[in-house]
Amino acid sequence: MAEKILTGPYVQLQDLLALRYRPLTEPLTAPSVVSARGGTRLSKQRGRGIDFSEVRAYQPGDDIRTIDWRVTARKNKPHTKVFREERERLTLVVVDQSQSMFFGSRVRLKSVAAAEFAGLAAWRAIQHNDRVGGIVIGNQEIAIHKPYRNLKQLARLLGDLVRLNNALERGTALPDRKHIQEALLRVRRLARSNHRIYVISDFNPLGNHWRDTFRALSRHNEVIAVRVYDPLERRLPPADRYTVTDGHSRWQFDAGSQRLRAHYEQRFSRQQADFESLCRDCAVQPGLLATDENIQQSVGWL
């Protein structure tokens, strides 16, 4: 049975808190970024720790305290024990709740889909005993939460996400680009190294501020960028005459024009290609999520 998805124009705190009990799948790729702090996640790094990994032939530089004397005596060659250190991952969820996300034609708005993804990512991190924090980008406010392994702190993060989501309304102008740039600068200051960073947005517009941020973050972090879109942004509705409005102006168009339909779909394809190219150039893992899709079936990391 397919999992339910959050619907409607706004999200409520109880919706995000309930995501804690939604069954989660493992990510497609094994975790690759670890923190220098001790924690409860086993890392791929080898060293002295509390969990035994293997016995191998002694190598110059090995700590003599780790020599396995039984194996050494049996094989008449020095062997040493190798341990796997426990490390923790720092997870940062960056979610866009600015005006361009306040759009949707099916099931829910982009802002709600982004909020659901952010909530699932945060709960998944907590369930793996990781520290989780986040940055919520609103129209005029930036809510910043440092990573903690604490349910109360996570509830505060989700509360700010709900608050900025519910502050969106029709007729509001898009935030100034400087506001977005300031938010991304805050992300770079907070996540200097050893983080897994989820960035959830429609990336509209996809400017150099995103490229600069991705390049800076991916040097010392694992970055996953999820582009949220509405099906109406990808393909025009069935052939007919339509009237649309942004709350101030009104336009009419004929969706039956094959030339218009082709141009419209090509425009979305170019935008997606540009997004994937940027992610590839910046060593960022891209994802694509439609407002009417199940997050785990569509993106697959949660």
N, C-alpha and C positions, 0 to 999 in steps of 0.2 A: 504494500500500500504506500502510495506516495505521501511524503511528509507535507503537512499543511505549510503554507507560506503566509507571511503577514500581508494584509490587504488594506486598501483604503488610502486616504490622503495623508493620514498622520499615524504615528506610532505612539503607543502608551508604554509606561514603564513596566507594567505587569506583563506586557508582551515580550519585552526584552529579558525580563527576569525569568520568564517561563522557558526561554531558549536553553536554560541550564539543563533541562531534562530532555531535550531533543537528542536522540541518538546521533553520535558523530562518527564519521569514518576517518580513517587515517589519511594523511596527506599523500599526494602522489609521489613526492620526493622525500627522502630521508632528511631530517634536520641536519644542517651543515654549519650553523653558527652557534657558538657557545660563549658563555661569559667566563671571565677569570674567577668569578666568585664561586665558592662551593655551593652546591645545591642538590636537587634530587633527580636530575636528568642525567642518564649515562651519556658521556660524550664519546666520540670516536678517537679522541686524543688518548694516548697511552701515557701512563705515569704512575706514581705511587698513589694509592687510594684505598678504598675499603672493599672493592670488588675485584676478585681474582679473574684474570683473563686467560693467560696461557703460560707455559714454560717454554723457553727457547734457549739456544746456546748463548753463553755469556759473551758479551761484546765489550770492548774497551770503553770505559766511561760508565758502565753500569754500576749501580750502588751495590757494594759487596753484601750489604744487609739483606738484599733480596735474593741471594744465591739459594737455590733449592739443593740442599745437601744430599737428600736422598737420591734425586735424579743424578746429581753429580757423581755420587759414589757408584751408582748402578752403571752409568755409561762411561765412567772414568774420564769425563770431560766436564768442565764447569758449566752449569746451567743456572739461569736466573728466572725468577718469577716476574711476570708482567701483570700489572694491575691497571684497571680502567677507572679513571677518576670520575667522580660525580660532578657534573656541572649543571648550571641552570641557564635557561634561555630567557632573555628579556624580550617580551613581545610588545610592540607598539602598534596601535590601531589608529590610523589617520583617516577620518571620515568627513567627507564634504557634505555640508548641510546648507550650502549657499543657494541663491535664488535659481540658478540654472538647473538645480536638482528638483525644483518644485514643478515637475511636469510628469504626466503619465496619461496614457490612453487606455490601458488595459490593467486590470487587477489592482494596481497600486502605482504610486509615484516613484520616481527614481530615488527620491530622498528616503522613502520607506524601505526600498530594496537595499539601499546602502546601509541603512540603520540595522536591518536584519543581518546582513553580512558581518557588520562590525560586531554586533552582539554575539553571533556564533563564534567568530574568531576569538573574542575575549573569553568566552566561556571555555572554549577548547584549550586555551592557554592555561587557564586556572585549573582545569581538570588534569592537566599534565604537570601540575605543581610549579608552573612558571610564574614569573612576575609579569604582570600585564598593566599597561598604561595606555593612554590615548590622547589624541588631539582632535577636537571637533571644531570644524571651521564653519561658522555661521556667517550671516550677512554682515554683521558689524562686530561680532565677538569671536574670540578664539578661546576655547576652553581647554586647558592643559592639565593633564594628570600624569604624574610620574609613575613608572612601573612599581607595583607592589603585589605581593602574593596575599591579598587580603580582600575578602568579600565585600566589606564595607566600602573600601576604596573603589572596587569595581562597580558597586551600586551607585556611587557618586558619579563615576564616568558615564554610566548608562543614563543617570538622571540628567546630566548636562546634554547628552545626546538627544533625549526626549524633549528637553526644554528648547533647544535650538531648532529641532525639527518642528515643534509646534508653533514656533515663532514665524515660520514661513507663511506667506499669504500672497494672494493675487495682487498684481499691480505694483509690486515692489521692484525697484531697479536692481540690476545686477551689482554686486559689490565692486568697488574700485580694485583694479589689478594690484595696486600697492597693498591692499588688505590681504589678498591671496599670497603675494610674495612675502609679506610679513609672517603669515601663518607657516609657510614652507621654511622660512628661516628659523622659526621656533622648533620645527621638526628636526632640522639639522643640528640645532644646539642641544636638543634633548637626546637624540640617538646618535652619539658619536661613534660607537662601535658595539659589536656583539649583540645586535638586535635582529629579530625577525620583524619586519615592518610591512604591514598591510596598508596600502593606500587605496581608498575606495572613492571614486569620483566619476563624473562624466568627462573630465579633463577638457572642459570647454571654457576658454579656448586652449588649445595645446601649444603653448608658447615656450620660449626659451627658459622661463622660470621653472617649468617642469623638468626640462633637460638638465639644467644646472643642479637642481635638487636631486634628481635620480643619480647623476654621476657622483655627487658628493656622498650620498647615502650608501650607494652600492660598493664603495671602496672598502668599507669595513662592516657592512651589514648585509643581510639577505632581504631583498626588497621584492614584494609582490604587488603589482598594480592591477586593480580590477576596474575596468571601464564599464560603467552602468549606462544602459541605453533603453529607450522605449521603442517597441516595434514600429510606432509611427515615424520615428526618426530614420528607420531603415527602409521602409516601404510605404508608399501612399495607400490610403484606403481604397476600396473598390470604386470603379469608375462612376463618377457623379459630380455634381457641382457642390462645393463646400464653402462655408464661410468660417473664418477663424479670427480670433481676437487675442491680443495680449493684455487685455484689460483697458487699453487706451485706444488702439486703432483696430480696424477691421479690414480683412482682405477676403476676396473671393477667388477661387481657382477651379479649374475643370480637371479632375483627377483622371479623366478618360484619355487625356493626351498621352500617347505612347512616348513621344519625345520627352515630355515632362517627367514621366515615370522613370524612364531610363536615366535621365540626368540626375534625378533625385536619388536613385539607388547607387549610381556611380559616385555621387558625392559622399554617401555614407561609407562606401568601400574605400575611397581614398582616405577618409579620416581614420578608418580602422587600420589601413596599411601604414599610415603615418605614425599612429600610436604604437603599432607592433615594431616598426623600424626604430622608433625612439627607445623602446624597451630593450630591443636587441643591442643597440649601440651602447646602452648604459648598463648592460648586464642585469636587467630587471626582468622578472618573470611576469608576462602579461596574462590577463584573464578578461573574459567578456561575459557580462551578465545582463540579460533582458529583464524587464520589470515583470513579465508574466512567466518567468521560469523559476524552477526550484533551484536554490543555490547550490546544493550539493551535487545535483545531477548535472548542472550547467558548468560550474567551475571545478568542483571535484576536490578541493583542498581541505574541506571541512567535514 
